[in-house]
Amino acid sequence: MSDRPSWAATGGRTARADAGGRPAGSTAVRYALVPVPRLSLDTVARRAGVHPDLVRRFVALGLVDAERDSAGRLVFDSAAPAVLARVQRLRSGLCLNYASIGLVLDLLDRISLLEAALRRAGTRSDIPPWT
């Protein structure tokens, strides 16, 4: 999936990668000072309260990011259970299909990036944050 070392910090759900393998819109690569703990498929499924086959399906649809370890097993970032919970909330709360959930997740990530850029720039929007 990625030739990035397993200890590379991803900061939660990673954005789609560009041609160079970097997350879209990023300019710098950050590395953790200590190895980032990786979660197994069973651990992620148990923490999120879903079946492991559903987690595999979400990985295939691109809703949850995963990598393969040296034995070929799926390993996840520590934020994966939260991403799975978000997917489940969107599915049940908005009655979206899984293809549209991917689009909504990408848009929510983009909104978060834009709001963070506004905060860094010191400008305020007249509209209060929706979250």
SERO-4910 file (N, C-alpha, C, O; in steps of 0.05 Angstrom, whole numbers):
BEGIN
 pado doro    nc1    nc2    nc3   cac1   cac2   cac3    cc1    cc2    cc3    oc1    oc2    oc3
  Met    A     16    -24      0      0      0      0     17     25      0     15     42    -18
  Ser    A     34     27     20     51     51     22     79     42     28     84     23     43
  Asp    A     99     55     16    126     48     22    137     65     45    161     66     49
  Arg    A    119     80     58    127     96     81    133     77    105    119     57    107
  Pro    A    152     83    121    158     66    144    134     65    163    118     83    164
  Ser    A    131     42    178    108     39    195    108     59    218     87     62    231
  Trp    A    130     72    223    131     92    244    126    120    235    129    139    250
  Ala    A    119    123    209    113    150    200     87    160    211     67    145    211
  Ala    A     87    184    221     62    195    233     43    203    211     51    217    192
  Thr    A     18    195    214     -1    202    194    -22    222    204    -36    234    187
  Gly    A    -24    227    230    -42    247    240    -71    240    236    -87    257    228
  Gly    A    -79    215    241   -107    207    238   -112    197    210    -94    185    198
  Arg    A   -136    201    200   -143    191    174   -126    206    153   -126    231    153
  Thr    A   -113    191    136    -96    204    116   -113    211     91   -132    197     84
  Ala    A   -105    232     79   -119    241     54   -109    224     31    -90    209     34
  Arg    A   -123    226      9   -115    211    -15    -86    219    -23    -79    242    -19
  Ala    A    -71    200    -33    -43    206    -39    -40    216    -67    -56    209    -85
  Asp    A    -21    234    -71    -15    244    -98      4    224   -112      9    203   -101
  Ala    A     14    232   -135     31    214   -151     57    207   -136     69    186   -141
  Gly    A     66    224   -118     91    219   -104     87    203    -78    106    198    -64
  Gly    A     62    195    -73     57    179    -49     51    195    -24     47    184     -3
  Arg    A     52    222    -27     46    240     -4     17    245     -3      3    245    -24
  Pro    A      6    250     21    -22    258     22    -27    283      7    -11    301      7
  Ala    A    -50    284     -7    -57    307    -23    -58    332     -6    -70    332     16
  Gly    A    -45    353    -15    -45    379     -1    -24    382     20    -22    402     33
  Ser    A     -7    361     24     14    363     44     40    373     32     45    368      8
  Thr    A     56    386     47     81    396     37    105    385     53    127    386     44
  Ala    A     99    374     76    121    364     93    114    336    103     91    329    107
  Val    A    135    320    108    132    294    120    140    296    149    162    306    155
  Arg    A    124    285    166    130    285    195    135    257    204    121    239    196
  Tyr    A    154    254    221    161    227    232    158    228    262    166    247    275
  Ala    A    147    207    273    145    205    302    172    199    314    190    187    301
  Leu    A    176    208    338    201    203    352    203    174    363    224    164    367
  Val    A    180    163    366    178    135    375    161    120    356    145    132    342
  Pro    A    163     93    354    146     78    336    117     82    343    109     81    366
  Val    A    101     86    322     72     89    325     60     61    328     64     44    311
  Pro    A     44     57    349     32     30    353     12     24    330     -4     42    323
  Arg    A     13      0    320     -5     -8    299    -25    -27    311    -18    -43    328
  Leu    A    -49    -27    301    -70    -44    311    -77    -66    291    -76    -61    267
  Ser    A    -82    -90    301    -89   -112    284   -118   -109    275   -133    -93    286
  Leu    A   -126   -125    256   -153   -125    245   -173   -132    268   -194   -118    270
  Asp    A   -167   -152    283   -185   -161    305   -188   -139    326   -210   -134    336
  Thr    A   -166   -126    333   -167   -105    353   -184    -82    344   -200    -71    359
  Val    A   -180    -73    319   -196    -51    308   -226    -58    307   -243    -42    314
  Ala    A   -232    -82    298   -260    -91    296   -272    -92    324   -295    -84    327
  Arg    A   -258   -102    343   -269   -104    371   -273    -76    382   -294    -71    395
  Arg    A   -254    -58    379   -256    -31    390   -279    -16    377   -292      1    390
  Ala    A   -283    -20    351   -304     -6    337   -331    -20    339   -352     -8    332
  Gly    A   -332    -45    348   -357    -59    352   -369    -69    326   -393    -71    323
  Val    A   -352    -75    306   -361    -85    280   -347   -112    274   -327   -119    287
  His    A   -357   -126    255   -346   -152    247   -320   -147    230   -319   -127    215
  Pro    A   -300   -163    233   -275   -159    217   -280   -159    187   -265   -146    173
  Asp    A   -299   -175    177   -305   -174    149   -315   -147    139   -309   -139    117
  Leu    A   -330   -133    156   -339   -106    150   -315    -87    149   -314    -69    132
  Val    A   -296    -91    167   -272    -74    166   -257    -79    140   -247    -60    128
  Arg    A   -254   -104    132   -241   -110    107   -255    -97     83   -242    -87     65
  Arg    A   -282    -97     84   -297    -84     63   -292    -54     62   -289    -42     41
  Phe    A   -291    -42     86   -285    -13     87   -257     -7     76   -254     14     63
  Val    A   -238    -24     82   -211    -20     71   -212    -22     40   -200     -6     27
  Ala    A   -227    -42     30   -229    -45      1   -242    -21    -12   -235    -13    -35
  Leu    A   -261     -9      2   -275     15     -9   -259     41     -5   -267     61    -16
  Gly    A   -238     39     10   -221     63     15   -231     81     37   -223    104     40
  Leu    A   -250     71     54   -261     87     76   -242     87    100   -242    107    115
  Val    A   -226     67    103   -208     64    125   -180     58    114   -178     40     97
  Asp    A   -160     71    123   -133     66    113   -120     43    129   -123     42    153
  Ala    A   -107     26    114    -93      3    127    -68     -2    110    -66      5     87
  Glu    A    -49    -15    123    -25    -24    110    -22    -54    115    -37    -65    131
  Arg    A     -3    -66    102      2    -94    107     29    -97    122     48    -83    115
  Asp    A     29   -115    141     55   -119    155     71   -139    139     64   -147    117
  Ser    A     94   -147    150    112   -165    136     99   -193    130    108   -206    112
  Ala    A     80   -200    147     66   -226    142     42   -223    124     28   -243    118
  Gly    A     36   -199    115     13   -195     97    -13   -189    111    -34   -187     97
  Arg    A    -13   -186    137    -37   -181    152    -43   -151    152    -24   -134    150
  Leu    A    -68   -143    153    -75   -115    154    -68   -104    182    -74   -116    202
  Val    A    -56    -80    182    -50    -66    206    -61    -37    203    -61    -27    180
  Phe    A    -70    -25    225    -84      0    223    -71     20    242    -57     13    261
  Asp    A    -75     45    236    -67     68    253    -85     67    278   -107     56    278
  Ser    A    -75     79    299    -91     79    324   -117     95    322   -134     91    339
  Ala    A   -120    111    302   -145    127    298   -166    111    282   -188    121    278
  Ala    A   -160     87    273   -179     72    256   -205     66    270   -226     69    256
  Pro    A   -206     59    295   -233     55    307   -250     80    307   -275     78    304
  Ala    A   -238    103    311   -254    128    310   -264    133    281   -287    142    278
  Val    A   -248    126    261   -257    130    233   -280    111    228   -299    118    215
  Leu    A   -278     86    237   -300     67    234   -325     76    247   -347     73    236
  Ala    A   -323     87    271   -346     98    285   -359    121    269   -383    123    268
  Arg    A   -342    137    257   -352    160    241   -367    149    217   -388    160    210
  Val    A   -356    129    204   -369    117    181   -396    105    189   -416    109    175
  Gln    A   -397     92    212   -422     80    221   -443    102    228   -467     99    222
  Arg    A   -434    124    240   -452    146    246   -463    159    220   -487    165    219
  Leu    A   -446    162    200   -456    174    175   -475    155    161   -495    164    150
  Arg    A   -470    129    163   -487    109    150   -515    109    163   -535    108    150
  Ser    A   -515    108    190   -541    106    204   -555    133    206   -579    134    204
  Gly    A   -540    155    210   -553    181    214   -562    194    189   -583    208    189
  Leu    A   -548    191    167   -555    204    142   -565    185    121   -572    193     99
  Cys    A   -566    159    127   -575    139    108   -560    140     81   -571    139     60
  Leu    A   -533    143     83   -516    145     60   -506    117     52   -502    100     69
  Asn    A   -501    113     26   -488     88     19   -458     91     22   -448    114     26
  Tyr    A   -443     69     21   -415     71     28   -399     87      8   -378     99     15
  Ala    A   -407     88    -17   -392    104    -37   -395    133    -30   -376    148    -32
  Ser    A   -419    142    -23   -422    170    -16   -410    177     11   -402    200     15
  Ile    A   -407    158     29   -393    163     54   -364    171     49   -354    188     63
  Gly    A   -352    158     30   -324    165     23   -322    194     14   -303    208     22
  Leu    A   -341    203     -2   -341    231    -11   -346    249     13   -332    270     16
  Val    A   -365    243     30   -370    259     54   -346    261     72   -340    282     82
  Leu    A   -332    238     77   -308    238     93   -287    257     82   -274    272     96
  Asp    A   -283    255     55   -263    272     42   -271    302     45   -254    319     50
  Leu    A   -297    308     42   -305    336     45   -302    346     74   -294    368     78
  Leu    A   -309    329     93   -305    337    121   -276    341    128   -269    360    143
  Asp    A   -258    324    117   -229    329    121   -220    355    109   -204    370    120
  Arg    A   -231    361     85   -224    386     71   -234    410     87   -220    430     90
  Ile    A   -258    408     98   -269    430    115   -251    434    139   -245    457    146
  Ser    A   -243    413    152   -225    415    175   -199    429    168   -189    446    183
  Leu    A   -187    422    145   -162    435    137   -166    464    132   -150    481    139
  Leu    A   -188    472    119   -194    500    113   -199    516    138   -190    538    141
  Glu    A   -214    504    157   -218    517    183   -192    521    198   -188    542    211
  Ala    A   -175    501    197   -149    503    211   -132    525    198   -118    540    212
  Ala    A   -133    527    172   -118    548    158   -129    576    165   -113    595    169
  Leu    A   -155    578    168   -166    604    177   -157    611    205   -150    634    211
  Arg    A   -157    591    223   -148    597    250   -118    605    251   -111    623    265
  Arg    A   -102    591    234    -73    598    234    -69    626    222    -51    641    231
  Ala    A    -85    634    203    -83    660    191    -93    682    209    -89    706    204
  Gly    A   -107    675    230   -118    695    248   -144    707    239   -153    726    252
  Thr    A   -155    698    218   -180    709    208   -203    692    219   -200    668    224
  Arg    A   -225    705    224   -248    691    234   -271    692    214   -274    712    199
  Ser    A   -285    670    213   -309    670    196   -332    681    213   -333    677    237
  Asp    A   -351    694    200   -375    704    213   -393    681    221   -410    684    239
  Ile    A   -390    659    208   -407    635    213   -393    618    234   -370    611    232
  Pro    A   -407    612    256   -395    595    277   -390    567    265   -403    558    247
  Pro    A   -370    553    276   -364    525    266   -388    508    270   -403    510    289
  Trp    A   -392    490    251   -416    473    252   -413    450    271   -433    436    277
  Thr    A   -389    445    281   -385    422    299   -384    431    328   -381    415    346
***
